[in-house]
Amino acid sequence: MSQLKVGSFDSEQMVNKDLALGPFGIYQHFATNPLIDDHEIVFTHSVFATRNILADDNWKVTAILDWSWPGYYLEC
């Protein structure tokens, strides 16, 4: 079983290849037959939701919580 790479990737094709070779190859079809391949690869929170945002009384964001699954993902 291969390990998923942790860190930045040089191209979307590298992300797709790593997903295809990941645990059990569960994404192999989608990773080797991408519909489009011109996404940027960005570092992201991955569970960004209102429950993870703290704001003050003036609605100014003061913190983003739950950084348990951050990583490099394809932009939406």
C-alpha positions in Angstrom: 0.0 0.0 0.0 1.4 3.4 -0.9 1.4 6.4 1.3 -0.3 9.7 0.2 2.2 12.5 -0.2 2.0 15.2 2.4 3.0 18.6 1.0 2.8 20.6 -2.2 2.5 19.2 -5.7 3.9 20.6 -8.9 0.8 19.8 -11.0 -2.7 18.6 -10.9 -1.5 15.5 -12.7 0.7 14.7 -9.7 -2.2 15.0 -7.3 -4.3 12.7 -9.5 -1.5 10.2 -9.7 -1.0 10.2 -5.9 -4.7 9.8 -5.3 -4.8 6.9 -7.7 -1.9 5.2 -5.9 -3.3 6.0 -2.5 -4.8 3.5 0.0 -6.7 0.8 -1.9 -6.6 2.9 -5.1 -10.2 3.9 -4.4 -9.9 7.0 -6.5 -8.0 5.4 -9.4 -10.8 5.7 -12.0 -11.4 9.4 -11.2 -7.7 10.3 -10.8 -6.6 8.6 -14.0 -9.5 9.9 -16.0 -10.0 13.4 -14.9 -12.7 15.5 -16.5 -10.5 18.6 -16.4 -7.0 19.2 -15.3 -6.4 23.0 -15.1 -7.2 23.5 -11.4 -4.7 25.3 -9.1 -3.4 23.3 -6.1 -4.0 25.3 -3.0 -3.4 24.8 0.8 -6.8 24.7 2.4 -8.7 24.1 5.6 -10.9 21.2 4.1 -13.7 21.4 6.6 -14.5 25.1 6.3 -18.0 25.7 7.7 -19.7 28.3 9.8 -19.3 26.1 12.9 -15.5 26.6 12.5 -15.6 30.4 12.3 -15.4 32.6 15.4 -16.4 36.2 15.1 -16.6 39.2 17.5 -19.7 41.3 18.2 -19.1 43.3 15.1 -19.0 40.1 12.9 -15.3 40.5 12.4 -13.7 37.1 12.0 -11.3 36.4 14.9 -10.4 32.8 14.4 -10.8 29.7 12.1 -11.1 26.5 14.1 -10.6 22.8 13.5 -7.4 22.5 11.5 -7.3 18.7 11.8 -7.4 17.9 8.1 -5.7 20.8 6.3 -3.8 20.0 3.1 -3.1 20.6 -0.5 -6.3 20.2 -2.6 -7.5 21.1 -6.0 -9.3 24.5 -6.1 -13.1 24.4 -6.6 
